[in-house]
Amino acid sequence: MVISDLKNWLIKTFDIRDVFCFGGTSLIAWGVYDIYPPAAFIITGAIFFYISIIRGTK
């Protein structure tokens, strides 16, 4: 795989919405981790599970 193929794959695979989605989710996880660390993993996993269900149905 050459660099141009990798670049084209990355452009097709990722969207700016993904950046905001995962960036926002990581900020939520960071905030929850400051309050109660075990809950951060549970809430973040639930958010990612919900996102995967939504993306899988479209």
C-alpha positions in Angstrom: 0.0 0.0 0.0 1.5 3.3 -1.0 1.1 6.6 0.7 -1.5 7.9 -1.8 -3.7 4.8 -1.2 -3.4 5.3 2.5 -4.4 8.9 2.2 -7.4 8.1 0.1 -8.5 5.4 2.5 -8.2 7.8 5.5 -10.2 10.5 3.6 -13.0 8.0 2.8 -13.0 6.4 6.2 -13.0 9.4 8.6 -15.4 12.4 8.6 -15.2 15.6 10.6 -18.3 14.4 12.4 -16.2 11.5 13.7 -13.6 13.9 15.1 -16.3 15.9 17.0 -18.1 12.7 18.1 -15.0 11.0 19.6 -13.5 14.2 20.8 -16.7 15.1 22.7 -17.0 11.6 24.0 -13.4 11.7 25.3 -14.2 15.0 27.1 -17.3 13.5 28.7 -15.2 10.5 29.8 -12.5 12.8 31.3 -15.1 14.8 33.2 -16.8 11.7 34.6 -13.4 10.2 35.5 -12.8 13.2 37.7 -16.0 12.6 39.5 -16.0 8.8 39.8 -13.4 6.8 37.8 -15.2 3.5 37.3 -18.3 5.3 35.9 -16.2 6.9 33.2 -15.5 3.5 31.5 -19.2 2.5 31.8 -20.6 5.7 30.4 -18.0 5.9 27.6 -18.7 2.3 26.6 -22.4 2.9 26.6 -22.0 6.0 24.4 -19.8 4.0 22.0 -22.3 1.1 22.0 -25.2 3.5 21.2 -23.2 5.2 18.4 -22.4 1.8 16.9 -26.1 0.8 17.0 -27.1 4.1 15.3 -24.4 3.8 12.6 -25.2 0.2 12.0 -28.8 0.9 11.1 -28.2 3.6 8.5 
